[in-house]
Amino acid sequence: MKKRISLIVAVVLVLASCQKKEEPVEVSPEEFHASVDKVIEIMIHDIFSPPVASRIFAYSNIAAYEIIAKKDDNYKSLAGQVTDLENIPDPTNSENINYEMAALIAHMDISKRLIFSEERMESFRDSLYTTWKEKNETVFNASKEYGLEVANFVGDWMNKDNYKETRTMPKFSVDSNDPSRWQPTPPAYMNGIEPHWMKIRPFAIDSAQQFKPVPPPEFSMEKDSKFYQEVMEVYEVRKSMVGKGDKSDEIAIAQFWDCNPYVSVTRGHLMFATKKITPGAHWIGITKIAARKTNADFAKTVYAYTKTSIAIADGFISCWDEKYRSNLIRPETVINEYIDDSWEPVLQTPPFPEYTSGHSVVSGAAAIALTDIFGDDFAFDDDTEVAYGLPVRSFTSFNQASDEAALSRMYGGIHYRAAIEVGIKQGRDLGKFIVDKLDMTKG
């Protein structure tokens, strides 16, 4: 009998020793950066247009932020501040929840719903899931349950923003009888993308029309007209680069801020695409640089991404509202028709109307948001484009970077001066409105 008891005790001790001890799990800012980077990588692969990409950033970051604001007293919920967003549900049992983990899970889940190549996001997600589960299955299960519950809540709100309805709306109709109207441009002659984007529910601005800019200069090829002078400026700027070669600073600036997600390349009878990040993704990359430079903790990192992505998303809604209202012809079309049929821009002309400049609007809005978060005169080295073979560029502030981004569109030969100058004002006015409206931090 004693031997049997001893044997049972021994077995229990062996089993107890085999049980894995559950460890504390720390979810770092770097894991959130990695999730954002993975989303960008997939968006490049899937070729999302700049407006659609901005929507992906905004919803995924808001889902993460709302969970952080639920736990961290330094941050306030966006419920009641962002259009139609209500308070996320409280957790049924908060005892075992790691809120950073739940926030990252919600970010990954919303992102997965909005991309095409879901398996790429799932692979990234599952690697994190395995690590977390091995460290502490109890915390992982509780955090996953809450993260997915919030993702479902945010997903329901997201699905009511009119995006799905715009997928079935008519394609943009080109007016070939009006010389001032936008025409598809070479080499792919694509249809105008997202002509109904102004119908997407905005996040923080009151409406797509709230920051309606002044109209562009009236189309005229009379030599004393403002429009003609702006056309000739684009033409002459490009000509001036020819003598400088491919290493001119203007060309370097144009290429650095190109951010065209789909560039058609023709070689012989073969046409293929080279893929890059969107303008919004470039500014999301700058957000990562600033967060890392300041050693921002997990909560501030999510906060920075969220505020910036809202400014970017509303910037695209505002800009696209004007683009398809003014419906202005691009420099390449005008110059080839009236001045020089062999002229080509440095950058490939993107497939949508000219006014205002999307990069100018979005850069202005993002710079204001980032300045509010990290301060003015925030110097940084922008290595966002290194992955695409371009060198690092250094800036003394976010506003300086946005000025260069805006001007790059003239150097690239794809925008007139009015679209740049009015566009960056449009973006900065919008960004200031968002910064003033959103009360996201306490103290």
N, C-alpha and C positions, 0 to 999 in steps of 0.2 A: 504494500500500500504506500509506504514511504517512498519507494522507488518511483511509483506511478506519479505521486504528487511532485516529486523532484523533476521528473521528466516534463510534466505539464508546465511547471514553473520555468524550466529551461526553454521550452518552446515559446512561451509568452514573452520571455526576455529577448529571444532571438527575433521574434516578429516585431517587437517594439523597437529593437535596434535597427530593423530594416525600414521602418517607416521614415519617410523623408521629412525632415524638420522644415516647416514653412518659414521662409525668410521675408523680411520687409522688402517691398518693391519700390524703387525710386524710378520714376519716369522723368527723363531729362529733357531740357529744351532741344537738345540735339536730335532726340527721337521725333519731336514734332517737326523740326526742320527737315528731317529725312522724309517724313510723310508728305510734306509740302513739295519737296524735290521730286518725290516719286509721282505725285499728281502732275507736276509740270512735265516730267519725262513722258508720261502717258499721253498728255494733251498734245505734245509735239508729235508723238507717234500717230495719234488719232486725227491730227490736223483740225483742231478746233479754231474757229474764227475768233478774233480778239473780243468781240462782245460776249460770245458764248463762254469763252474761257473765263471772263470776269465773273460771270454768274456762278461758275463752279467754285472759284476762290471764295466768293462772298458767303455762300450757304454753308460750305464745309467749315469755314472759320467761325461763323456765328454759332454753329452747333457746338463747337468746342468751347467757345467763349462763354456761352450761357451756363455750361456745367461748371466752369471755373468761377463764374460770378455767384453761383449757388453756394459755393464753399468759402471763397476768399472775400473777406469783408472790405478789401481794398477796391473791389470792382463792383459795378452796378449792372444789373440786367438791362438788356436792350428792349425788353418787353415794354410796350407802350411808347417806345422811342422810334423803333423801326416799324414801317408800315405793316399793320395787321399781325404783328408778332405778339403772342400772349406768353405768360409765364410758363416755363417748362415744368413738367410734373416734379414733385418732390420724390426722392427715393423712398421706396416702401420700408427699407431697412438700411440706414446709412452706416451702420457699425463697421462693416468690412469693405466699404467702397474706397478705392483710391481714385480721387476725383481727377487727377492728371491722367491716369490710365483711361478712365471713362471718357474724358474729353478727347483723347487721341483716338479712341475707338469710334466715337461719334464722328470725328473728322474723317476717318478712313471710310466709314460706312456711307456717309453722304457723298463723299468723293466717288466712291465706287458706283453709286447710283447715277452719276452724271457723266461718266466717261463711257467709251465703247469697249475698250480692252479691259474688261473687269478682272480677267484672270491675272493680269499684271499687278493689280492692286491687291487681289486676294493673296498672291504669293508673298508680297511684302507684309501684309497683315498677319498671315499665318506664321511667319517667322517670329514676329513679336508675340503673338499669342502663345507659341510654344515656350518661349523664354519666360514669359510671365507666369504661365501655368506651372512650369517646373519649379519656379521659386515659391509661389504661393497660390495654390489652386483656389482656396477660399476667397481670397481677395480678387483674384482674376475673375471668377464666376460672378461675384457681386458687382464688380466694376463693369464687366461686359454687359450684364443684364441692364444696368442703368444707362450705360452709353448707348446701347441699341434702342432703349426706350425713348431717350431724348432724340436720337436720330430719326426715329419714326415720327415723333412729334414735329420736329423741324421739317421733315420730309413732307408731311401733310400741309404745312404752311407753304413750303416751297412750291408744291404742285398747284397752288392757286394763283401763281404770279402771271398767268396768261402765256407762259412759254409754249406749252403744248398746243395751244390754239394758234399761235403764230406759225407753227410748223405746216399748217394746212392753208395758210393765206396765200394769195396770188404772188407770183414772181414779180419782180420789178419790171415795169413797162418802160422801155427806152423810147424817148421821143426824138426820132431822127430828123424831124423837120425844124427843130429849134436848135440853132447853132450854139446856144449857151448851155444846153443840157448835157449831162454826163453821157458818155458813150463807153462801151467796153473797150479795154485797152490790151495791146499785145503783151506777151505772146499767146496767152491762153484765151483772151477775149471772154472772160468769165462774166456771168450775170452779176448784177449788184447784190452783194450779200447782206442779209438781215435787213431788208427794207421795212420791216415792221417792228424793229427793236424798240422803237419809242413807245410801243404798246405794252412792253414788259412793265410790271409793277415796280416802281422805284423803291429803294431801301429807305433813304433818309430825306431826299428832296421831296417837295410837295407834288411835283409833276414833272414830266419830261420837258415841259415848256418853261419851267420856272427860270432857267438861266438862258433863255432864248437870246442869242447874240444879235448885234446889228447885222443887216443884210450885207452880203459881199458886194464889192464894186460891180456896177452894172456892166454886163458883157458888151464890149465894143472893141473893134479893131481899129478905131480911129487913133492916130498916133498921139493925140493929146489927151486921150482918156486914161483914167487911173488903171482900168483893167489892162489895157495894152501895155502900160508901163510896168505893171507887175509881171505880165507874161515875158516881156523883154528882160526883166531882171533875172528871172529863172533861166532864160536862154543864155544870157551873158555869163552868169555865175558858172554854168556848166562849161561853157566855152573856155572860161579862164582857167579851168582845172586841167585842160588838155595839155597845156605847156608844162604843168607841174608834175605830170606823171601820176601813177597810181598811189604814190606815197604822200600826196598832199594832205594837209591836216583836214581840209574840208571833206575829202573822200573818206578819211579815217573816221571822222565824226559821223558822216552819213551811214557808213557801214556798221559802226558800233551801235547805233540806235535804229538799225533797219527793222528788226523785230517783225518781219513778215513771215507768218507761219507756213506760207505755201508759195514758194518761188518756182515758177515753171522754167525749166531749162531745156532748150532744143538743140540737139546735136544730130545733124543729118535728118533722117526721118524719125528719130527717136525723141520723144518728149517725156521728161521725168521731173520729179519735184525734189527740191532740197527743203528741209524742214528746220524751222527755228522757233524760238519762243515768241510769244505775243508781247506787245507793249506792256500790258498789265503784268505779265509774268516777269518782265525785266524789273518792274518796280517792286514786285513781291520779292525778287532776288535782292534788291537793295534793302528791303525790310529785314531780310535775314542777316545781311552784312551789318546793319546797325544794331540789331539785337545781339549778335555775337560780340561786336566791339564793346558794347556796354555790359557784357556778361548778364544780360537780362535773364531773370528766372523764368520758369515755365509759364507762370501766369502773365507776366509782362510780355513775353514772346507771343502768346496767343492774342493778347490785347492788341499788340502792334499789328499783327497780321490782319486782325478783324477790322480795326478802324481803317487801315489802308485799303483793304479789299472792298469795303463799302464805298469809299471815295472813288475807287477805280470803277466799280460797277455802275454807280450813279453817273459817273463821268461819261461812260459809254452810252448810257440811255440818253443823256442830255445832248451829247455830240451827234448821235445817230438821228435824233429828232431834227436837228438842223440840216444834216447832210441830205436827207431825203425831202426836205422842204425846199432848200435853195437849189439842190440838184445840179451843182455847178460842174462844168466840164474840167477835165484835168489838163495840166500844162502840156503833157506829151501829145494829146490829141490836137490842141490848139496850135502848138508849134509845128507839128508835122503837116497840118492842114494849111496854115497861113504863112509860115516863115521858112522852115527848113525840113523837108520830108525825110532827111537822113538823121536828124537829131534824136538822141536817145538819152534818157535820164540815167543817173548813176545807179539808182535803185529801181527795181521793178515796180511799176505803178500798181497799187493795190486795187481790188475790184469793188469800188464804191465811190460815190461822189466826193468832190474835193473839199467843200467848205462845211464846217471848220475842220482843222487838222486834228484827227483823233489822238495822235501821239501828244500834241500840244495840250489838249484838254485833259487827258488822263495824267500826263506828267505834272501839270499844274496842280491838279487835285491831289495826287499822291504826295507831292512835295509838301503841300500845306499840312496834310495829315501827319506825315513823318516829322515835320518840324515841330508840330504840336506835341508829339510823343518824345522825341529825342533832343529837341532844342535847335535853335538857329546856329549857324556857323558850325554845323556838325560835319567835320571833314571825314572823308572816307575814300577808300580805294575800291572802285567798282570792277570786280572780276567776273561779273555775270556772263559776259560773252566769251570768256576764255575757252569754254567748251566748244565754241564755234570758230576757233582759230583766230580770235581777235585779242589784242593786248588789253591789259588793265588800263583804265582811265581813272584819274584822281580828281576829286571835286572838294571844294571848300564848304559846300552846303548842299542841301537837297534842292533848294531853289536854283542854285547855279547849274546843277545837273539837269533840272527841268528846262532851263533856258537853252542849254545846249541840245537837249532832246528835241525841243521845238524847232530850233534853227536847222537841225539836221535834215528836216524835211525839205527845206529849200536847197541845201547842198545836194540832197539826193535827187532833186529835180521833180518832185512829186507834189509840191504845194507852192502856192503863191504866198507872198508876205502877209496879206490880210488874214488868211486862214491860220497862220502861225501866231500872229500877234493877238488877234481876237480870240483865237482858240486857247491860248495860255491864260488869258484873262478870264475866259469862261470857266476854265478848270479851276483857277485859283479862287474865283468868287464862289464856285460850288464847294470847293474844299473848305473854305472858311465857314460857309453855312453849316456844313456837316460837323466840323470841329465845334462850332458854337452850339449846335443843337444837341449832339449826343453827349449825355452826361454819363460817362462810363467809369470814372474813377472817384474815390472818396478821399476827402482831405485835400 
